[in-house]
Amino acid sequence: MRTTLALDDELLKEAQRLTGTTEKTALVRQALRALIERESARRLAQLAASEPGAKPVPRRRSSTA
């Protein structure tokens, strides 16, 4: 989908400096993915608080050699 965005020049420069990504499209894509990851983690953390009596879920452990 094509969209026209008005981006803050200073925010864009800082994001480019921090990520090393110079292409604006790639930078916006990275930002959206980071936002989705952060908000998904926040929602998951909120769910954990909604079941205080829940038993811990067994987790697979990766073998380290």
mmJSON file of the N, C-alpha and C atoms, coordinates in Angstrom:
{"data_MODEL":{"atom_site":{
"group_PDB":["ATOM","ATOM","ATOM","ATOM","ATOM","ATOM","ATOM","ATOM","ATOM","ATOM","ATOM","ATOM","ATOM","ATOM","ATOM","ATOM","ATOM","ATOM","ATOM","ATOM","ATOM","ATOM","ATOM","ATOM","ATOM","ATOM","ATOM","ATOM","ATOM","ATOM","ATOM","ATOM","ATOM","ATOM","ATOM","ATOM","ATOM","ATOM","ATOM","ATOM","ATOM","ATOM","ATOM","ATOM","ATOM","ATOM","ATOM","ATOM","ATOM","ATOM","ATOM","ATOM","ATOM","ATOM","ATOM","ATOM","ATOM","ATOM","ATOM","ATOM","ATOM","ATOM","ATOM","ATOM","ATOM","ATOM","ATOM","ATOM","ATOM","ATOM","ATOM","ATOM","ATOM","ATOM","ATOM","ATOM","ATOM","ATOM","ATOM","ATOM","ATOM","ATOM","ATOM","ATOM","ATOM","ATOM","ATOM","ATOM","ATOM","ATOM","ATOM","ATOM","ATOM","ATOM","ATOM","ATOM","ATOM","ATOM","ATOM","ATOM","ATOM","ATOM","ATOM","ATOM","ATOM","ATOM","ATOM","ATOM","ATOM","ATOM","ATOM","ATOM","ATOM","ATOM","ATOM","ATOM","ATOM","ATOM","ATOM","ATOM","ATOM","ATOM","ATOM","ATOM","ATOM","ATOM","ATOM","ATOM","ATOM","ATOM","ATOM","ATOM","ATOM","ATOM","ATOM","ATOM","ATOM","ATOM","ATOM","ATOM","ATOM","ATOM","ATOM","ATOM","ATOM","ATOM","ATOM","ATOM","ATOM","ATOM","ATOM","ATOM","ATOM","ATOM","ATOM","ATOM","ATOM","ATOM","ATOM","ATOM","ATOM","ATOM","ATOM","ATOM","ATOM","ATOM","ATOM","ATOM","ATOM","ATOM","ATOM","ATOM","ATOM","ATOM","ATOM","ATOM","ATOM","ATOM","ATOM","ATOM","ATOM","ATOM","ATOM","ATOM","ATOM","ATOM","ATOM","ATOM","ATOM","ATOM","ATOM","ATOM","ATOM","ATOM","ATOM"],
"id":[1,2,3,4,5,6,7,8,9,10,11,12,13,14,15,16,17,18,19,20,21,22,23,24,25,26,27,28,29,30,31,32,33,34,35,36,37,38,39,40,41,42,43,44,45,46,47,48,49,50,51,52,53,54,55,56,57,58,59,60,61,62,63,64,65,66,67,68,69,70,71,72,73,74,75,76,77,78,79,80,81,82,83,84,85,86,87,88,89,90,91,92,93,94,95,96,97,98,99,100,101,102,103,104,105,106,107,108,109,110,111,112,113,114,115,116,117,118,119,120,121,122,123,124,125,126,127,128,129,130,131,132,133,134,135,136,137,138,139,140,141,142,143,144,145,146,147,148,149,150,151,152,153,154,155,156,157,158,159,160,161,162,163,164,165,166,167,168,169,170,171,172,173,174,175,176,177,178,179,180,181,182,183,184,185,186,187,188,189,190,191,192,193,194,195],
"type_symbol":["N","C","C","N","C","C","N","C","C","N","C","C","N","C","C","N","C","C","N","C","C","N","C","C","N","C","C","N","C","C","N","C","C","N","C","C","N","C","C","N","C","C","N","C","C","N","C","C","N","C","C","N","C","C","N","C","C","N","C","C","N","C","C","N","C","C","N","C","C","N","C","C","N","C","C","N","C","C","N","C","C","N","C","C","N","C","C","N","C","C","N","C","C","N","C","C","N","C","C","N","C","C","N","C","C","N","C","C","N","C","C","N","C","C","N","C","C","N","C","C","N","C","C","N","C","C","N","C","C","N","C","C","N","C","C","N","C","C","N","C","C","N","C","C","N","C","C","N","C","C","N","C","C","N","C","C","N","C","C","N","C","C","N","C","C","N","C","C","N","C","C","N","C","C","N","C","C","N","C","C","N","C","C","N","C","C","N","C","C","N","C","C","N","C","C"],
"label_atom_id":["N","CA","C","N","CA","C","N","CA","C","N","CA","C","N","CA","C","N","CA","C","N","CA","C","N","CA","C","N","CA","C","N","CA","C","N","CA","C","N","CA","C","N","CA","C","N","CA","C","N","CA","C","N","CA","C","N","CA","C","N","CA","C","N","CA","C","N","CA","C","N","CA","C","N","CA","C","N","CA","C","N","CA","C","N","CA","C","N","CA","C","N","CA","C","N","CA","C","N","CA","C","N","CA","C","N","CA","C","N","CA","C","N","CA","C","N","CA","C","N","CA","C","N","CA","C","N","CA","C","N","CA","C","N","CA","C","N","CA","C","N","CA","C","N","CA","C","N","CA","C","N","CA","C","N","CA","C","N","CA","C","N","CA","C","N","CA","C","N","CA","C","N","CA","C","N","CA","C","N","CA","C","N","CA","C","N","CA","C","N","CA","C","N","CA","C","N","CA","C","N","CA","C","N","CA","C","N","CA","C","N","CA","C","N","CA","C","N","CA","C","N","CA","C","N","CA","C"],
"label_alt_id":[null,null,null,null,null,null,null,null,null,null,null,null,null,null,null,null,null,null,null,null,null,null,null,null,null,null,null,null,null,null,null,null,null,null,null,null,null,null,null,null,null,null,null,null,null,null,null,null,null,null,null,null,null,null,null,null,null,null,null,null,null,null,null,null,null,null,null,null,null,null,null,null,null,null,null,null,null,null,null,null,null,null,null,null,null,null,null,null,null,null,null,null,null,null,null,null,null,null,null,null,null,null,null,null,null,null,null,null,null,null,null,null,null,null,null,null,null,null,null,null,null,null,null,null,null,null,null,null,null,null,null,null,null,null,null,null,null,null,null,null,null,null,null,null,null,null,null,null,null,null,null,null,null,null,null,null,null,null,null,null,null,null,null,null,null,null,null,null,null,null,null,null,null,null,null,null,null,null,null,null,null,null,null,null,null,null,null,null,null,null,null,null,null,null,null],
"label_comp_id":["MET","MET","MET","ARG","ARG","ARG","THR","THR","THR","THR","THR","THR","LEU","LEU","LEU","ALA","ALA","ALA","LEU","LEU","LEU","ASP","ASP","ASP","ASP","ASP","ASP","GLU","GLU","GLU","LEU","LEU","LEU","LEU","LEU","LEU","LYS","LYS","LYS","GLU","GLU","GLU","ALA","ALA","ALA","GLN","GLN","GLN","ARG","ARG","ARG","LEU","LEU","LEU","THR","THR","THR","GLY","GLY","GLY","THR","THR","THR","THR","THR","THR","GLU","GLU","GLU","LYS","LYS","LYS","THR","THR","THR","ALA","ALA","ALA","LEU","LEU","LEU","VAL","VAL","VAL","ARG","ARG","ARG","GLN","GLN","GLN","ALA","ALA","ALA","LEU","LEU","LEU","ARG","ARG","ARG","ALA","ALA","ALA","LEU","LEU","LEU","ILE","ILE","ILE","GLU","GLU","GLU","ARG","ARG","ARG","GLU","GLU","GLU","SER","SER","SER","ALA","ALA","ALA","ARG","ARG","ARG","ARG","ARG","ARG","LEU","LEU","LEU","ALA","ALA","ALA","GLN","GLN","GLN","LEU","LEU","LEU","ALA","ALA","ALA","ALA","ALA","ALA","SER","SER","SER","GLU","GLU","GLU","PRO","PRO","PRO","GLY","GLY","GLY","ALA","ALA","ALA","LYS","LYS","LYS","PRO","PRO","PRO","VAL","VAL","VAL","PRO","PRO","PRO","ARG","ARG","ARG","ARG","ARG","ARG","ARG","ARG","ARG","SER","SER","SER","SER","SER","SER","THR","THR","THR","ALA","ALA","ALA"],
"label_asym_id":["A","A","A","A","A","A","A","A","A","A","A","A","A","A","A","A","A","A","A","A","A","A","A","A","A","A","A","A","A","A","A","A","A","A","A","A","A","A","A","A","A","A","A","A","A","A","A","A","A","A","A","A","A","A","A","A","A","A","A","A","A","A","A","A","A","A","A","A","A","A","A","A","A","A","A","A","A","A","A","A","A","A","A","A","A","A","A","A","A","A","A","A","A","A","A","A","A","A","A","A","A","A","A","A","A","A","A","A","A","A","A","A","A","A","A","A","A","A","A","A","A","A","A","A","A","A","A","A","A","A","A","A","A","A","A","A","A","A","A","A","A","A","A","A","A","A","A","A","A","A","A","A","A","A","A","A","A","A","A","A","A","A","A","A","A","A","A","A","A","A","A","A","A","A","A","A","A","A","A","A","A","A","A","A","A","A","A","A","A","A","A","A","A","A","A"],
"label_entity_id":["1","1","1","1","1","1","1","1","1","1","1","1","1","1","1","1","1","1","1","1","1","1","1","1","1","1","1","1","1","1","1","1","1","1","1","1","1","1","1","1","1","1","1","1","1","1","1","1","1","1","1","1","1","1","1","1","1","1","1","1","1","1","1","1","1","1","1","1","1","1","1","1","1","1","1","1","1","1","1","1","1","1","1","1","1","1","1","1","1","1","1","1","1","1","1","1","1","1","1","1","1","1","1","1","1","1","1","1","1","1","1","1","1","1","1","1","1","1","1","1","1","1","1","1","1","1","1","1","1","1","1","1","1","1","1","1","1","1","1","1","1","1","1","1","1","1","1","1","1","1","1","1","1","1","1","1","1","1","1","1","1","1","1","1","1","1","1","1","1","1","1","1","1","1","1","1","1","1","1","1","1","1","1","1","1","1","1","1","1","1","1","1","1","1","1"],
"label_seq_id":[1,1,1,2,2,2,3,3,3,4,4,4,5,5,5,6,6,6,7,7,7,8,8,8,9,9,9,10,10,10,11,11,11,12,12,12,13,13,13,14,14,14,15,15,15,16,16,16,17,17,17,18,18,18,19,19,19,20,20,20,21,21,21,22,22,22,23,23,23,24,24,24,25,25,25,26,26,26,27,27,27,28,28,28,29,29,29,30,30,30,31,31,31,32,32,32,33,33,33,34,34,34,35,35,35,36,36,36,37,37,37,38,38,38,39,39,39,40,40,40,41,41,41,42,42,42,43,43,43,44,44,44,45,45,45,46,46,46,47,47,47,48,48,48,49,49,49,50,50,50,51,51,51,52,52,52,53,53,53,54,54,54,55,55,55,56,56,56,57,57,57,58,58,58,59,59,59,60,60,60,61,61,61,62,62,62,63,63,63,64,64,64,65,65,65],
"pdbx_PDB_ins_code":[null,null,null,null,null,null,null,null,null,null,null,null,null,null,null,null,null,null,null,null,null,null,null,null,null,null,null,null,null,null,null,null,null,null,null,null,null,null,null,null,null,null,null,null,null,null,null,null,null,null,null,null,null,null,null,null,null,null,null,null,null,null,null,null,null,null,null,null,null,null,null,null,null,null,null,null,null,null,null,null,null,null,null,null,null,null,null,null,null,null,null,null,null,null,null,null,null,null,null,null,null,null,null,null,null,null,null,null,null,null,null,null,null,null,null,null,null,null,null,null,null,null,null,null,null,null,null,null,null,null,null,null,null,null,null,null,null,null,null,null,null,null,null,null,null,null,null,null,null,null,null,null,null,null,null,null,null,null,null,null,null,null,null,null,null,null,null,null,null,null,null,null,null,null,null,null,null,null,null,null,null,null,null,null,null,null,null,null,null,null,null,null,null,null,null],
"Cartn_x":[0.843,0.0,0.9,0.588,1.343,0.645,1.445,0.936,1.93,1.421,2.279,2.326,3.542,3.719,4.483,4.118,4.888,5.708,7.012,7.884,8.699,8.876,9.704,11.165,11.816,13.188,14.159,14.016,14.923,14.714,13.456,13.182,13.744,13.574,14.066,15.591,16.273,17.736,18.222,17.567,17.96,17.728,16.599,16.313,17.33,17.696,18.7,20.056,20.395,21.672,21.711,20.627,20.596,20.549,19.841,19.668,20.655,21.202,22.061,21.274,19.964,19.1,18.881,19.226,19.077,17.833,17.327,16.138,14.897,14.145,12.994,11.935,11.67,10.657,11.048,12.297,12.778,12.735,13.045,13.036,11.622,10.654,9.26,8.791,9.178,8.811,9.387,10.656,11.287,10.562,10.204,9.518,8.167,7.438,6.127,6.28,7.284,7.51,7.88,8.718,9.11,7.911,7.054,5.846,4.93,4.75,3.901,4.478,5.783,6.422,6.247,6.455,6.342,4.927,3.952,2.564,2.072,2.549,2.19,2.738,3.977,4.585,3.835,3.424,2.689,1.353,0.651,-0.637,-0.457,0.598,0.869,1.159,1.914,2.211,0.94,0.022,-1.239,-2.07,-2.022,-2.761,-2.256,-0.969,-0.398,-0.978,-1.249,-1.813,-3.293,-3.952,-5.386,-5.697,-4.707,-4.886,-3.873,-4.048,-3.043,-2.895,-3.932,-3.858,-3.42,-3.073,-2.694,-1.358,-1.256,-0.008,0.987,2.277,3.286,3.248,3.461,3.471,4.857,4.949,6.277,6.893,8.155,8.84,9.905,10.093,11.162,12.476,13.472,14.791,15.689,16.363,17.274,18.559,19.099,20.337,21.52,22.375,23.576,24.771,25.591,26.739,27.995],
"Cartn_y":[-1.162,0.0,1.239,2.162,3.415,4.443,5.169,6.199,7.348,8.537,9.705,10.04,10.197,10.493,11.799,12.534,13.712,13.296,13.146,12.667,13.814,13.788,14.769,14.514,15.503,15.351,14.921,15.487,15.15,13.709,13.273,11.883,10.927,11.273,10.443,10.332,11.443,11.431,10.6,10.744,9.988,8.493,8.126,6.716,6.153,6.925,6.479,6.298,7.213,7.122,5.877,5.625,4.503,3.146,3.069,1.78,1.543,2.6,2.459,2.273,2.324,2.186,3.561,3.719,5.032,5.135,4.0,4.021,4.271,5.284,5.686,4.601,3.924,2.864,1.747,1.333,0.272,0.726,1.979,2.526,2.536,2.951,2.957,1.527,0.603,-0.811,-1.356,-1.055,-1.486,-0.895,0.372,1.036,0.395,0.069,-0.57,-1.958,-2.712,-4.041,-3.93,-2.958,-2.768,-2.38,-1.534,-1.131,-2.33,-3.152,-4.336,-5.307,-5.526,-6.412,-5.889,-4.588,-3.993,-4.095,-3.76,-3.8,-5.234,-6.17,-7.576,-8.07,-7.713,-8.107,-7.474,-6.226,-5.549,-6.248,-6.605,-7.298,-8.67,-9.372,-10.679,-10.557,-9.541,-9.317,-9.006,-8.273,-7.974,-9.229,-10.141,-11.394,-12.218,-12.205,-12.968,-12.505,-11.235,-10.699,-11.027,-11.43,-11.695,-13.081,-13.963,-15.304,-15.534,-14.884,-15.008,-16.422,-17.261,-18.619,-19.645,-19.215,-20.142,-20.81,-22.09,-22.825,-22.419,-22.414,-22.076,-23.064,-22.572,-23.399,-23.989,-25.327,-25.905,-25.344,-25.05,-24.458,-25.42,-25.424,-26.218,-25.494,-26.234,-25.638,-26.045,-25.075,-25.397,-25.953,-26.937,-27.524,-26.673,-26.353,-25.583,-26.485,-26.531,-27.432,-26.712],
"Cartn_z":[0.0,0.0,0.0,-0.839,-0.88,0.0,0.75,1.646,1.683,1.794,1.958,3.442,3.973,5.39,5.565,6.587,6.979,8.199,8.012,9.078,9.656,10.957,11.649,11.255,10.681,10.194,11.296,12.475,13.576,14.038,14.137,14.515,13.468,12.221,11.133,11.182,11.366,11.446,12.629,13.775,14.967,14.761,14.17,13.892,12.907,11.899,10.936,11.603,12.482,13.198,14.08,14.805,15.738,15.046,13.933,13.264,12.14,11.58,10.418,9.128,9.226,8.053,7.456,6.183,5.56,4.69,4.206,3.366,4.232,3.888,4.699,4.784,3.678,3.681,4.638,4.591,5.479,6.929,7.162,8.518,9.099,8.317,8.775,9.02,8.152,8.319,9.63,9.911,11.166,12.373,12.263,13.369,13.645,12.597,12.775,13.392,12.943,13.528,15.006,15.35,16.744,17.6,17.063,17.782,18.02,17.006,17.131,18.164,18.138,19.112,20.534,20.716,22.05,22.585,21.755,22.201,22.421,21.614,21.812,23.139,23.457,24.731,25.904,25.744,26.809,27.06,25.997,26.139,26.772,26.388,26.958,28.452,28.836,30.254,31.031,30.434,31.099,31.291,30.341,30.466,31.645,31.883,32.989,34.315,34.432,35.675,35.813,34.725,34.794,35.354,35.487,36.032,37.152,38.309,39.368,39.913,39.798,40.333,39.314,38.122,37.064,37.378,36.976,37.181,36.094,36.42,35.417,34.253,33.068,31.87,31.701,31.497,31.27,29.992,30.045,28.9,28.404,27.095,26.517,26.751,27.092,27.297,26.149,25.6,24.517,25.105,24.446,24.939,24.484,25.418,25.093,25.264,24.254,24.299,24.678],
"occupancy":[1.0,1.0,1.0,1.0,1.0,1.0,1.0,1.0,1.0,1.0,1.0,1.0,1.0,1.0,1.0,1.0,1.0,1.0,1.0,1.0,1.0,1.0,1.0,1.0,1.0,1.0,1.0,1.0,1.0,1.0,1.0,1.0,1.0,1.0,1.0,1.0,1.0,1.0,1.0,1.0,1.0,1.0,1.0,1.0,1.0,1.0,1.0,1.0,1.0,1.0,1.0,1.0,1.0,1.0,1.0,1.0,1.0,1.0,1.0,1.0,1.0,1.0,1.0,1.0,1.0,1.0,1.0,1.0,1.0,1.0,1.0,1.0,1.0,1.0,1.0,1.0,1.0,1.0,1.0,1.0,1.0,1.0,1.0,1.0,1.0,1.0,1.0,1.0,1.0,1.0,1.0,1.0,1.0,1.0,1.0,1.0,1.0,1.0,1.0,1.0,1.0,1.0,1.0,1.0,1.0,1.0,1.0,1.0,1.0,1.0,1.0,1.0,1.0,1.0,1.0,1.0,1.0,1.0,1.0,1.0,1.0,1.0,1.0,1.0,1.0,1.0,1.0,1.0,1.0,1.0,1.0,1.0,1.0,1.0,1.0,1.0,1.0,1.0,1.0,1.0,1.0,1.0,1.0,1.0,1.0,1.0,1.0,1.0,1.0,1.0,1.0,1.0,1.0,1.0,1.0,1.0,1.0,1.0,1.0,1.0,1.0,1.0,1.0,1.0,1.0,1.0,1.0,1.0,1.0,1.0,1.0,1.0,1.0,1.0,1.0,1.0,1.0,1.0,1.0,1.0,1.0,1.0,1.0,1.0,1.0,1.0,1.0,1.0,1.0,1.0,1.0,1.0,1.0,1.0,1.0],
"B_iso_or_equiv":[0.0,0.0,0.0,0.0,0.0,0.0,0.0,0.0,0.0,0.0,0.0,0.0,0.0,0.0,0.0,0.0,0.0,0.0,0.0,0.0,0.0,0.0,0.0,0.0,0.0,0.0,0.0,0.0,0.0,0.0,0.0,0.0,0.0,0.0,0.0,0.0,0.0,0.0,0.0,0.0,0.0,0.0,0.0,0.0,0.0,0.0,0.0,0.0,0.0,0.0,0.0,0.0,0.0,0.0,0.0,0.0,0.0,0.0,0.0,0.0,0.0,0.0,0.0,0.0,0.0,0.0,0.0,0.0,0.0,0.0,0.0,0.0,0.0,0.0,0.0,0.0,0.0,0.0,0.0,0.0,0.0,0.0,0.0,0.0,0.0,0.0,0.0,0.0,0.0,0.0,0.0,0.0,0.0,0.0,0.0,0.0,0.0,0.0,0.0,0.0,0.0,0.0,0.0,0.0,0.0,0.0,0.0,0.0,0.0,0.0,0.0,0.0,0.0,0.0,0.0,0.0,0.0,0.0,0.0,0.0,0.0,0.0,0.0,0.0,0.0,0.0,0.0,0.0,0.0,0.0,0.0,0.0,0.0,0.0,0.0,0.0,0.0,0.0,0.0,0.0,0.0,0.0,0.0,0.0,0.0,0.0,0.0,0.0,0.0,0.0,0.0,0.0,0.0,0.0,0.0,0.0,0.0,0.0,0.0,0.0,0.0,0.0,0.0,0.0,0.0,0.0,0.0,0.0,0.0,0.0,0.0,0.0,0.0,0.0,0.0,0.0,0.0,0.0,0.0,0.0,0.0,0.0,0.0,0.0,0.0,0.0,0.0,0.0,0.0,0.0,0.0,0.0,0.0,0.0,0.0],
"pdbx_formal_charge":[null,null,null,null,null,null,null,null,null,null,null,null,null,null,null,null,null,null,null,null,null,null,null,null,null,null,null,null,null,null,null,null,null,null,null,null,null,null,null,null,null,null,null,null,null,null,null,null,null,null,null,null,null,null,null,null,null,null,null,null,null,null,null,null,null,null,null,null,null,null,null,null,null,null,null,null,null,null,null,null,null,null,null,null,null,null,null,null,null,null,null,null,null,null,null,null,null,null,null,null,null,null,null,null,null,null,null,null,null,null,null,null,null,null,null,null,null,null,null,null,null,null,null,null,null,null,null,null,null,null,null,null,null,null,null,null,null,null,null,null,null,null,null,null,null,null,null,null,null,null,null,null,null,null,null,null,null,null,null,null,null,null,null,null,null,null,null,null,null,null,null,null,null,null,null,null,null,null,null,null,null,null,null,null,null,null,null,null,null,null,null,null,null,null,null],
"auth_seq_id":[1,1,1,2,2,2,3,3,3,4,4,4,5,5,5,6,6,6,7,7,7,8,8,8,9,9,9,10,10,10,11,11,11,12,12,12,13,13,13,14,14,14,15,15,15,16,16,16,17,17,17,18,18,18,19,19,19,20,20,20,21,21,21,22,22,22,23,23,23,24,24,24,25,25,25,26,26,26,27,27,27,28,28,28,29,29,29,30,30,30,31,31,31,32,32,32,33,33,33,34,34,34,35,35,35,36,36,36,37,37,37,38,38,38,39,39,39,40,40,40,41,41,41,42,42,42,43,43,43,44,44,44,45,45,45,46,46,46,47,47,47,48,48,48,49,49,49,50,50,50,51,51,51,52,52,52,53,53,53,54,54,54,55,55,55,56,56,56,57,57,57,58,58,58,59,59,59,60,60,60,61,61,61,62,62,62,63,63,63,64,64,64,65,65,65],
"auth_comp_id":["MET","MET","MET","ARG","ARG","ARG","THR","THR","THR","THR","THR","THR","LEU","LEU","LEU","ALA","ALA","ALA","LEU","LEU","LEU","ASP","ASP","ASP","ASP","ASP","ASP","GLU","GLU","GLU","LEU","LEU","LEU","LEU","LEU","LEU","LYS","LYS","LYS","GLU","GLU","GLU","ALA","ALA","ALA","GLN","GLN","GLN","ARG","ARG","ARG","LEU","LEU","LEU","THR","THR","THR","GLY","GLY","GLY","THR","THR","THR","THR","THR","THR","GLU","GLU","GLU","LYS","LYS","LYS","THR","THR","THR","ALA","ALA","ALA","LEU","LEU","LEU","VAL","VAL","VAL","ARG","ARG","ARG","GLN","GLN","GLN","ALA","ALA","ALA","LEU","LEU","LEU","ARG","ARG","ARG","ALA","ALA","ALA","LEU","LEU","LEU","ILE","ILE","ILE","GLU","GLU","GLU","ARG","ARG","ARG","GLU","GLU","GLU","SER","SER","SER","ALA","ALA","ALA","ARG","ARG","ARG","ARG","ARG","ARG","LEU","LEU","LEU","ALA","ALA","ALA","GLN","GLN","GLN","LEU","LEU","LEU","ALA","ALA","ALA","ALA","ALA","ALA","SER","SER","SER","GLU","GLU","GLU","PRO","PRO","PRO","GLY","GLY","GLY","ALA","ALA","ALA","LYS","LYS","LYS","PRO","PRO","PRO","VAL","VAL","VAL","PRO","PRO","PRO","ARG","ARG","ARG","ARG","ARG","ARG","ARG","ARG","ARG","SER","SER","SER","SER","SER","SER","THR","THR","THR","ALA","ALA","ALA"],
"auth_asym_id":["A","A","A","A","A","A","A","A","A","A","A","A","A","A","A","A","A","A","A","A","A","A","A","A","A","A","A","A","A","A","A","A","A","A","A","A","A","A","A","A","A","A","A","A","A","A","A","A","A","A","A","A","A","A","A","A","A","A","A","A","A","A","A","A","A","A","A","A","A","A","A","A","A","A","A","A","A","A","A","A","A","A","A","A","A","A","A","A","A","A","A","A","A","A","A","A","A","A","A","A","A","A","A","A","A","A","A","A","A","A","A","A","A","A","A","A","A","A","A","A","A","A","A","A","A","A","A","A","A","A","A","A","A","A","A","A","A","A","A","A","A","A","A","A","A","A","A","A","A","A","A","A","A","A","A","A","A","A","A","A","A","A","A","A","A","A","A","A","A","A","A","A","A","A","A","A","A","A","A","A","A","A","A","A","A","A","A","A","A","A","A","A","A","A","A"],
"auth_atom_id":["N","CA","C","N","CA","C","N","CA","C","N","CA","C","N","CA","C","N","CA","C","N","CA","C","N","CA","C","N","CA","C","N","CA","C","N","CA","C","N","CA","C","N","CA","C","N","CA","C","N","CA","C","N","CA","C","N","CA","C","N","CA","C","N","CA","C","N","CA","C","N","CA","C","N","CA","C","N","CA","C","N","CA","C","N","CA","C","N","CA","C","N","CA","C","N","CA","C","N","CA","C","N","CA","C","N","CA","C","N","CA","C","N","CA","C","N","CA","C","N","CA","C","N","CA","C","N","CA","C","N","CA","C","N","CA","C","N","CA","C","N","CA","C","N","CA","C","N","CA","C","N","CA","C","N","CA","C","N","CA","C","N","CA","C","N","CA","C","N","CA","C","N","CA","C","N","CA","C","N","CA","C","N","CA","C","N","CA","C","N","CA","C","N","CA","C","N","CA","C","N","CA","C","N","CA","C","N","CA","C","N","CA","C","N","CA","C","N","CA","C","N","CA","C","N","CA","C"],
"pdbx_PDB_model_num":[1,1,1,1,1,1,1,1,1,1,1,1,1,1,1,1,1,1,1,1,1,1,1,1,1,1,1,1,1,1,1,1,1,1,1,1,1,1,1,1,1,1,1,1,1,1,1,1,1,1,1,1,1,1,1,1,1,1,1,1,1,1,1,1,1,1,1,1,1,1,1,1,1,1,1,1,1,1,1,1,1,1,1,1,1,1,1,1,1,1,1,1,1,1,1,1,1,1,1,1,1,1,1,1,1,1,1,1,1,1,1,1,1,1,1,1,1,1,1,1,1,1,1,1,1,1,1,1,1,1,1,1,1,1,1,1,1,1,1,1,1,1,1,1,1,1,1,1,1,1,1,1,1,1,1,1,1,1,1,1,1,1,1,1,1,1,1,1,1,1,1,1,1,1,1,1,1,1,1,1,1,1,1,1,1,1,1,1,1,1,1,1,1,1,1]
}}}
